[in-house]
Amino acid sequence: MKIYGISNCDTVRKARAWLDEHGIEAEFHDYRKQGVPLDVLKKAAKQLGWEALINRRGPTWRKQPDAVKNSITGEKAAFDFLAATPSAIKRPLLEVDGTYHLGFSPEEYAAIFRK
């Protein structure tokens, strides 16, 4: 199990804290320190759609010029943009047994880890 994100992101911190509180170990991959694993994003995109990977509500996206936003019309353009701008990736991205989950809510994580 692995969780991908940026260490200073509040949502990533909440997700990691939830996992810790529930005794669930997950390796953390920091996009800024370790780079963007495009192979992982591509696998996640197959399950979730490439559009879901872009955090269109965040400040990084909102600060992008319209020309950049309008140029992201397909998977290749999206991956190129996300590789160059990791803070625009919706986070956290949680990988559990080959299944990907985006974002965090305590209810969603409880459902994922319900045994």
Buried (B, 14 or more C-beta within 10 A) or exposed (E): EBBBBBEEBEBBBBBBEBBEEEEBEBEBBBBEEEEBBEEBBEBBBEEBEBEBBBBBEBEBBEEBEEEBEEBBEEBEEBBEBBBEBBBBBBBBBBBBEEEBBBBBEEEBBEEBBEE
